[in-house]
Amino acid sequence: MPETTILLCLCTCPDAASAQRLAETLVGERLAACVNRLPGVLSTYRWQDKVQTDGEELLLIKTTAERFEALKARLLALHPYELPELIALPVERGHATYLDWVRTHSTD
């Protein structure tokens, strides 16, 4: 049987409070094994035909491919943005013991 694919998901939040709330919920509900919060991110983007720059907090979310759809549904339900960023990247290599820990801690 093939190993469960690990994903690294990226999501920006408008402030520390919403980032903390999302991180605690995703880990608490076992939708993610770990969420790192990176404050001080500046994002420049086009929204409603205007170029904008805002300070944000970036979440680095470690989960499995099997948990992604549930994670996405929960994140979209809780996120304060009208159109939240959620990008999932497959982890091709890593410390095997750590990857096993992610698999174990992002399952029901």
Secondary structure as the mmCIF struct_conf table of DSSP 4:
data_model
#
loop_
_struct_conf.conf_type_id
_struct_conf.id
_struct_conf.beg_label_comp_id
_struct_conf.beg_label_asym_id
_struct_conf.beg_label_seq_id
_struct_conf.end_label_comp_id
_struct_conf.end_label_asym_id
_struct_conf.end_label_seq_id
HELX_LH_PP_P HELX_LH_PP_P1 PRO A 2 THR A 5
STRN STRN1 ILE A 6 CYS A 13
BEND BEND1 PRO A 14 ASP A 15
HELX_RH_AL_P HELX_RH_AL_P1 ALA A 16 GLY A 28
TURN_TY1_P TURN_TY1_P1 GLU A 29 ARG A 30
BEND BEND2 LEU A 31 LEU A 31
BEND BEND3 ALA A 33 ALA A 33
STRN STRN2 CYS A 34 TRP A 47
TURN_TY1_P TURN_TY1_P2 GLN A 48 ASP A 49
STRN STRN3 LYS A 50 THR A 64
HELX_RH_3T_P HELX_RH_3T_P1 ALA A 65 ARG A 67
HELX_RH_AL_P HELX_RH_AL_P2 PHE A 68 LEU A 78
BEND BEND4 PRO A 80 LEU A 83
STRN STRN4 ILE A 87 PRO A 90
HELX_RH_AL_P HELX_RH_AL_P3 ALA A 96 HIS A 105
TURN_TY1_P TURN_TY1_P3 SER A 106 SER A 106
#
